[in-house]
């Protein structure tokens, strides 16, 4: 695992297509902005784990029931809101 330290407004690039920006640092949380192509799925871990369970259930024919079912069909493409970028800092 690569561990990086970033401050508010700083970015991390993953490959050529993915950019992660630190938007807010709270007392016990960090708010990140992720800019990625629509073809790249980005999920919080708890949502991703639920998708894995739903996919496994679908593959085995197990019925999760409508209350626990998770839609796995992709949403139609929608315009993305731009991520606010902090002003550039010039070198002195």
N, C-alpha and C positions, 0 to 999 in steps of 0.2 A: 504494500500500500504506500503510495506517495502521500506524504503529509506536507502541506504548505501553510505558510502564515500569510494572511492578507489583511489589509486594513480597509476601512470603509471606502467604497468607491474603486477599489483595486479589482483587477480582472485576472482571470485564468483562462487560457485558451486550450481546448482539447481538440487536437487535429486542426484542420482548417475551417471547420464548420460550426464548432460549438464554443460559445463564450459564456463564462460564469462570472457574474459581477456581485460583489458584496454590497448589498443595498442598505442594510441596517444591522447594527450589532446591538442587541439588547442584553439585559442582565443574564438571562438564561436561554437566549436563542440568537440565531443568526438568520437574517433574511437574505436569500440569494435570488438573483435574477438569472435565468438561463435562456440564452438565445441559441436555438438549434433549428435545423431544417425540420419541416413538418414530417418528414419520413423517419425522424428519430423520436422514439417514444421516451418521454421523461416522466417518471412517476416518483412520488414519495415511497419509501420502503414499505409502509403498511399497505398502501394501495397495490403495489407490485406483488406483495405476498398474496393478497386476495385474488388478484388476477391469476397467479399461478395455481391457486386452489381451484378456481373456477375452470381454468383450462384443463386441469387434471380430471376434474369431475366430468367435464364435457367429453373428454377422450375416453373415459371409462363408462360413460352412459349413466353416471350417478346424477340424480336430480337433487339440486341444492334447494329447491323450493323458490317461489317467486320473491320472498322477502330477502333471501340471501344472494339471489342471483346478481351477477355483475355483468353489465353489458360489455361485450368484448368487440363489438363492431366499431370501427373507427368513426369518429365524428367527421362531418364534412369540413373541408378546409375553411377556415375563417381568417379574416385579417388579424394579424398579430399587432398588439399594442407595442409601440417602441419602448425600449428600456431607457429610462433617463440616464444619461451619461454625465458623470461629473466633469467639470471643466478641466481641460488639459493643464498640466503643471509644466511650466517651462524650466529648463535647466539654467541655473545661474552661473 
